[in-house]
Amino acid sequence: MTAATDTTSPGIALDPRRWPALTVISVATLMVVLDASIINIALPRAQADLQISDADRQWAVTAYALAFGGLLLLGGRVVDFVGRKRVFMIGLVGFALASMVAGVASNGAALFAGRALQGAFAALLAPAALSLIAVTFTDGRERAKAFGVYGALQGAGGAVGLIAGGVLTEYANWRWCLFVNTPIALAAVAAIPTVRESRAEGTRRYDIPGAVLVTTGLVALVRGFTHAAEDGWSSGSAWILLALGAILLIAFVAVEGRTDHPLLPLHVVLDRDRGGAFLASLLTSAGMFGLMLFLTYYLQVNLGYQPLHAGLAFLPFSVGIIAAATLGAPLVARTGPKRLMAAGLAVTLLGAPWLVMVEATSGYLPVVLPAMILTGLGLGVFFVALPNTALTGIDPSDTGVASAMISTTQQIGGAIGPALLNTLYISALSGFLNDHDGGITQAVRLDGYIHGYRLAFIAGAVAFALALAAIVLLIKKHEHTDVPAHTPAHAI
């Protein structure tokens, strides 16, 4: 999705290699989007192969999202001052190597470590790519087209990842869902001469304490949810970890308010409209990623779909997001971003609770398909309007950090959502099986899975409802104002 003005930068020569450079940048960062969806299809096979427990399986998703979201703001600062091309190459090569580490994992811990490394390098690669596009395309109209192409490729990457994940998992091995990043990285490195180096001027100071506090705080929260899933909500270790996570995040806020070079300037999020948009983004992403995790298991475990079939079954969701984002962009100027964000989540709330009607061995056409279409359309509308609320009227010096905050909230939501929903699922499943008087047959176990899925789906719908409430109660602006020309596209 794109937002740009029609300004042109007079007197600045256009880079003759700008369009080939855009191709290299877009293809390279396609890995980041692919890994967000491809791992979902591969996860059931990986869990069985590596003997990962149900309580820990969400770490394959959350380890990546936590490292990505927790380090993204710091990555944006590093990109500007170390050099955009240099950091882009470091992120590209590092992401490929981390993918190999995850791909050869012999146990769950090694897989999670590799995924966390992928997220750390993605936190360099993603902001470097967006910054390179912004500085490579100096003409406002061309920049808008470039971000449109970039956003379309990233949006399509989700659908490609679902199909690729199914093909590789079914006909090769789930490990190839991670190995596939290496040839993509090599192709991008071979074409790197088309990209020019650039860096920002100024003092190179990085808020390392802030990055450590926010990342460790989020890890403690997710680990606390995992302990609650394993030992129940009465577990003392679970509550200690949750309290520790809250303390670390409060300490992060305190540090940001005092440091001269904050990772996150607090005035950016304390603005009522921007704060509401960021909160809605976090809650929406939590619900979305949580639903995707459990739909994957429902399709492959309960309905018995092979990975490729499961990937194809997700296509209506991805197509709905892409179509709604494309068709909804012109509506932002007519209706205003607040109304469009609220309308999108209202449509999503029609689809998400529908999933509660799933049955143990059937239900794709009457339940899952319409729910996917509705949630996809609603989320696409929401995400196309989000940057216009989050970035309108912001000081130019804060545009970069505010743009990064959109992606950060999406990744953090994508980490916390699956962790929390998986904890609720495990609790519901354990309670269902414990209350069953007879033997635990396969049919009973499938019914128990459905009992857990339904609670997770309800929790996901609650997250969407809270996001809608944040929009209605916190955001006051109704009108549309163009966001800065160098604002990056954001796609899920």
N, C-alpha and C positions, 0 to 999 in steps of 0.2 A: 504494500500500500504506500502511497506517496502523497506528500504534501509539499508544495513548492510555490514560490512566486514566479512571476515571469520576468524577473530582472535579468539583465545581462551585465557582465563585467567588462566595460569598455577598456580598450588599451591592453588587454591581456591576451596573448597569443594562445590559441587553442592547441592542446597537445595532440599531435597527429596520431599518436598511438593510444588515444584514450579509449576507443571502442574495443580493440584487442585486449587492453588492460582490464576493461570491465568484464570481458569474457573470462579471463584468468581469475579475477577476484571472485566472481559469482560461482564459478565451478569449484574453486577451492573451498569456499565457505559453505557450499552445498553439503560438505561432509558434516558440518555442525548440525544442519537440519535433518539430514539422513539419520544421524545417530539418535535423534530424539524419538523417531518413530520406528526405526528398524529394530531396535532392541526389544520393543514390546512384542513383536511377532516372534523373536528368537527366544524370549525369556522362558516360556514353559519348557522348551527342550534343554536350555542351559541349566535351569533349575534341577531337572531330573539328572542330567549328566554330571553336574558338580555336587549333587546331593545338598542343595541349599534348602534350608527350612522355609516354611511359609512365612514365618515372622521376619526372616532376613531377606527374602527375595526382592523386596522393594528397594534395597540398597543398590541394585543394578541400575535403577532409575535415579534414585535420590543422590547417590555418590557423585554422579555426573552433574546433576542440577545444582547441588550444593556448592561444589567447587566452581562451577561456571558462574552462578549467581553471586556467590560470596566474593569472588575475585574480579568480577567484571568492571566495577568502578575503578579499582586499582589498575586493571589492565588498560582502561581508557587513558589514564594519566601516563602510564609507561609508554603507550603508543605515541602520544604527542611529543614527548621529549627525547626518547631514545631513537626514534625514527620509524615512520609508519611502514615503509617497505621492509626494513630490517626485522621489526617485530612481527610483521605478516609472515615472513619466511620462517622465523623461529616458531611461531604458532603453527604454521603449516607442517613443518617437519616434526615438531614435537607431538602434534596431534596424531600423525601417522605412526610414530614410534609407540605412543601410548596405546593406540589401537592394537598394535602387535602384542604389547604386554597383556592387554585384556584378552586378546584372541587365543593366546597360548596358556591361559590360566588353568591351573590344575585343581583349584578349589574356589569356593565362593569369595574368600578374602582376597585372593589374587585378582579375581574378576573385578571386585569392587575397587581395589586399588588402581587397576588400569582405567576403570571408568572415571575415577576421581582425577587421574592425570589427564585424561581426555578433557574433562571439564576445565582444568587449570589452563591448558593450552588453548581451549576454545575461548577463554576469557581474554586471551591476547589476540587470537585470530579474528574474532567477530568485530571488535571495535577498530582494529587495524583496517579491515576490509571496508567498513563504512567510512572511516576517515580518508582512506585512499580515494574512494569514489568522490567524496566531497571536495577534495583538493585537486583531483584530476579533471573534473568537469567544472570549468570556471564560468560557463554560460548557464544562466538560471534555467532556461528552457531545456537545454540538454541535460542538466543535472536532474531535472524532474523525470525525464525519460529514462535516465540511467538508474535512478532509484526505483522507477517503475519496473524496469527489466529485472533488477536485482530482487525486488520484492516478489515478482511473479515466479522467478526461479526458486526462491526460498519457499514460497507457498506450494509450488508444485513438488518441491523436495519431500514434503510430508507424504504425498501420495506415492511418489517414487520409492520412498523408504519402505512403505507398507508392502508394495509389490516385490521389491528387491529382497526384503527380509523374508517374505514367503518363499520366493524362488530359491534363495541361497540356503535357507534352513531345510527346505523339503528335499532339494536335489543335490545339495552338497553337504553342508554342516553349519550349525548355528555359528561356529567360529568365523566363518567367512563373512558374516554380517559385520564383523570388526576388521577382518583382513582387507575387505574391499576398499578401505580408506587409503591403503598404500598406493595402489595404481593411480587413484585420483590425485594424491599428493605429488607423485612423481610427474604426472602430466602437467600439473600446475607449476612445479618448480622449473620444468623445462622451458616454460613460456614466461618466466618471471622477468626477463629483460624488457618486456613491454611496459613494466610498471616503474615509475620514477620514484626516487626517494624524496621525502620531505619530513620536516620536523618543526615543532613550535619553538619559539624563543621564550626564554624566561628561566626562572630558578627551578632546578630539578629537585623537588622535594616530594616525597611520597609518604602518605599516611599509612605506614606499615602497622602501627598499633591498631588503627581502625579496622584494617583488613583482617588482622588476626582475631580481633574481638568478634566481629560480625560473623566470620566463617566458623570459628569454634563454637560460638553461641548457637548457630543454626544446627551444627553437627550434634551438639548436646541435646537440643530439642528432639531431633529425629531419632537419636539413640534412645532417648527417654520413651518415645512412642514404641520403639522396637522392644524395649524391656517390658513395657506394659502389655504388648502383644504376647510375649513369651510367658510372663509370670503373672499377668493380671494387673488391674489398676490398683490393687492393694500392695503392689511391690514397692518397697522403700527405695530401691535403686532407681526405679522409674521416676519417682517424684523428685529424688535428689537431682537426677540429670535434667529434668524439666525445669526445676528451680535454678540450677546452674546455668542453663541456657538463657533463662529470663534475666538473670543477673548480668551475664556477659553482654546481652543485647542492651540492657540499661546502661552498662559501662560504655558501650560503643556510642550511645547517644551523648553521654557526658563528655567523652573524648572529642567527639565531633564539634561540640559546642565550644571547646576551648582551644583546639589546635589552629594554627595559622593557615595550614594547608589541608583542610578536611577532605576526606574521601567523599563525604556527602554533606555539602553545606546545608544546614538544617532549614534555612529559609526556603530552600527549594521544595521541601516536603511539607513545611508548615503552612504554605499557601493553601487555603481551603479547597479551591478547585483542583489544584494539582494533587494535594494529599488525598482527596476523594478518588481521583482517577487512579492513583497508584494503589490505593487500598482495593479498589474494584478490580484492578488488574491482577493483584496477588490472589484474591479470593476466587476470581474466575479461573485463573490458571490452576489453582489447587483443585477445584472441582473438575476441570477438564482432564487433567492428567490422571486424576484418581479414577474417573470413569473409564478412560482408555485402558488402564491397567486391568481392571476387572472385566471389561468387555473382552479383552484378549483371552483371559482364562475361561470365561464363559463359552466363547466360541470354540476354543481348542479342547477344553476338558469336558464340558457338559455336552456340547453339540458334536464333538468329535471332528471338527474341521481340521484338515491338514493345514500347515502354515501358509501355503500359497492361497488356499481357499479363504483362510482367515484374513490375510492381507487384502484380498479382493473385497471381502465383506466390509472392510473399513472404508472403501473408496467413497461411498455416498457421503460420509462424514467429511473427508478431505475436499471432495468436489463442492460440497455445500459451503465450506469456509471460503474456498477460492471464488466461487460464483458470487457469494454475498459480498465479499470484499471488493470485487470488481464492480458489481452493479451498485453497491452502496456508496462508493466514493463520491459520485455526483450529488447524493442526497445530503451529504454533510453540510454543504453550503445552503441548502434549502431549508432543512429542518433544524440545524444546529447540532453540535456533537452530543450534548447532554441527552436530548430526546432520542437520538439515534442509538446511543449506548444503552439507554433504558429499554428501548424497544427491542434491541437485540437480545438483551438478557431476559426480557419477558417471553420472547419466542423460545429461548433456551430452556426456560422454566416450564414450557409446555412439553418439551421433549424429555428432559432428564427424569422427572417422576414417572414417565411412561415405562421406564425400564423396570420398575418394581413389578410389572406384570409378567416378567420372564418365567418360564417353566424349566423344570430340571433337564428335559431332553428335547425341547422344541421352543420356538419363539422368535426366530430371526425375522421372518416376513411380517408377522402381525405386530411385533413389539420392537425389536432392535432396529430394523430398517427405518420405520417412521421416526423413532427417537433419534437416530443418527442424523437424518435429514434435518429435523427441526433444530437440534443442538448445533449442527454444522452451520446452518443458515444464520442462526442467532449469534453464534460466536464470531462468524465472519463480519457481521454488521458491527458488533461491539469493537472488534480490534481495528476496523478501518476508521472508526471515530475516535478511538482512544488517544492517539498522538495529538489531535487537535485540541483536546482539553488539557492534556498534560504539558503541552509546549507553547500554547498561545500566550502571548504577553510576557514571556520570560526574558530576562536580561540575556543578551547575546553571549556573555561570558559564561552563563550557566546552561546554555543549550546542550552542550555535550554531556554534562553530568545528568541532566534531566532526561535526555534521550536514552542514556545508559540505564537509568532507573526503570524505564519501561521494560527493557529486557531483563533487568535484575529482578523485578517483581514477578515477571513471568517464570523465571527459573526457580526462584525461591518458592513460589507457589507450587511449581512442578515438583519440588522436593518435599515440602510439608504435606501437600495433599495426599499423594500416594502413601506416605508414612502413616498419617493419621487414619486414612480410610482402611489401610491394611490392618492397623491395630483394631479398629472396630470390627472388621471382617473376622479376624482370628477370635476375638471375644465372642462374637455371635455364633460362629461355627462350633467353638468349644462348648458353649452353653447348650446348643442344639444337640450335639452328640452325647453330652453328659446326661441330658434329660431323657434320652431315648432308652426305653426299658429293654428292648430286644437286642439282638446282635447287630453290629454295625455292618450291614451289607453294602454293596456298591450303590444300590438304589437309595439307601438311607444317606450314604455319604454325599451323593449327588444332590439330594434334597437339602442337606446341610450346607453345601456350597451355595445353593440358591438363597437360603436363609441369610448367609453372610453377605452375598452380593446385594441383596435387597437393602440391607442396612447401609452398605457402602454407597449404593445409588441414592438413597435418601439423604445421606450426609453430603454427597456431591451436590444434590439439589439445594440443600440448605446453604452451601457455599455460594451458589449462584444467587440465591435469594438475599443473602447478606451483601453480596456485591451490588445488587439492584438497590438495596436500601442505602448503601453508601453513596450511590449516584444521586438518588432522589433527595437525601437529607444533607449531603455535604456540598455537592456541586451546585453553584448558583447561576453560572453563565449558561445562557441558552443560545446566544448568537454564535455564528461562525466567524473566525478570524484566521487568516492564513498564518501558518506556522513558518518559521524561518526557512529560507531556501536550502540551507545545508542540513536540514533535518533528515535523518536517515529513515528508510522504510523499515517497517517492523512486520514480520509475518510469522505465523505459527505453523 
